[in-house]
Amino acid sequence: MIKLMTPGPTQVRENVRLARSFETSSPDFDLEFYDYYKEVCQLIGTLLHTKNPVYIMGGEGILGLEAACASLTEPGDKVLVIDNGVYGKGFGDFVTMYGGIPTYYTADYKTALDVERLANFLEKNHNFKYATLVHCDTPSGVLNDISKICPLLHQYNILTVVDSVSAMFGEPVYVDDSNIDIICGGSQKVISAPPGLTLLAVSEAALSIMQNRRTPIASYYANILNFRDYYKNKWFPYTMPISDIYGLKAALDNIADDSDIYKRHSQIGTAVRYAVELSGLQLNLENGYSNTVTVIRVPDIINCQDILSTLKESYHILLAGSFDSLKDKVIRIGHMGENCNVEDVALTLEALSETLTSLGYPLKTNLKLFF
Ligand SMILES: *Cc1c(COP(=O)(O)O)cnc(C)c1O
């Protein structure tokens, strides 16, 4: 068995796997399933501190991002794309695809977004229907302060679309207090269920803008509005992946029962970063560290793939490289959700220390120092 220590998909606990094997009914015709689905959505809303309706869609995390853009964008709409990472920039593609006109607000990829600078920009430029931003941009691990950025955008009546796929439940999220109109999550990151589901909390303001469009939403599968009256009409736009949702419920119950979850993410994230710095390795970021993932620069004299394959073959631990401009330059440890426990993180750090030594890069201190 290979131990997953990647920033998603993460390890899946046995009770989640078992829930996915429960006997299934028809999610279309079994009226009780509508209550079950609603209950799971309400649990998500409670955990995200929102009264907004929540929807679970059958499709990987990316579907949520596309659904938000597809459902809001009409041809010619101006959209602010906040870009301080790979996913941040990527939102612009969805905006363009549905006929919107993106304005990229591009900032340093090594630091959390500077809210003051954004405020200055918005003073002069605020004619946008909505803005997109990423909570934790996973390829670099940068964490943006959505609790400050979204209320700022809200002041200018700009709707906010937040990708929190790799942060929610590892970093606290207060949807209503932060004025987040659409927040997107995925089953396979902190939630620690297998990939396959996207979840969205959508404000009434966003729903009413979708409802009052001049042009129809240019997608069926990615149309959020199709979910709006599912409960009243006892109708889903497509057959819901019932076993995935059973698994999701078990994973969310694990989170709801885990009163230390945010504290543990913070303590483990902090300890890993501290150990990396003392060891002589370098963190990729200058500030804005997400407690869900640590991104470490690969020393010039060794090869990224060699580190990853040694860890996999000799220690049966899977870490991730990265992509885009960070390809082959960094390795990533995903200490989120089920991965976020002292035993697995200690094992990973020990194995990484030994691997680097065997590849000719001995560390000043063993990474396991604080574990
Ligand atoms: C994982 C992730 C997604 C979902 O994307 P996949 O590449 O399909 O897994 C979306 N946004 C962020 C920030 C993610 O980390």
PDBQT file of the ligand as one rigid body, heavy atoms in Angstrom, charges set to zero:
ROOT
HETATM    1  C1  LIG A 401      -7.729  20.200  -6.447  1.00  0.00    +0.000 C 
HETATM    2  C2  LIG A 401      -8.179  21.542  -6.731  1.00  0.00    +0.000 A 
HETATM    3  C3  LIG A 401      -9.239  21.757  -7.602  1.00  0.00    +0.000 A 
HETATM    4  C4  LIG A 401      -9.908  20.619  -8.302  1.00  0.00    +0.000 C 
HETATM    5  O1  LIG A 401      -9.101  20.309  -9.373  1.00  0.00    +0.000 OA
HETATM    6  P1  LIG A 401      -8.473  18.937  -9.892  1.00  0.00    +0.000 P 
HETATM    7  O2  LIG A 401      -7.186  19.386 -10.524  1.00  0.00    +0.000 OA
HETATM    8  O3  LIG A 401      -9.393  18.399 -10.883  1.00  0.00    +0.000 OA
HETATM    9  O4  LIG A 401      -8.225  18.040  -8.725  1.00  0.00    +0.000 OA
HETATM   10  C5  LIG A 401      -9.635  23.071  -7.822  1.00  0.00    +0.000 A 
HETATM   11  N1  LIG A 401      -9.015  24.104  -7.213  1.00  0.00    +0.000 NA
HETATM   12  C6  LIG A 401      -7.997  23.926  -6.356  1.00  0.00    +0.000 A 
HETATM   13  C7  LIG A 401      -7.349  25.117  -5.715  1.00  0.00    +0.000 C 
HETATM   14  C8  LIG A 401      -7.541  22.634  -6.097  1.00  0.00    +0.000 A 
HETATM   15  O5  LIG A 401      -6.520  22.443  -5.250  1.00  0.00    +0.000 OA
ENDROOT
TORSDOF 0
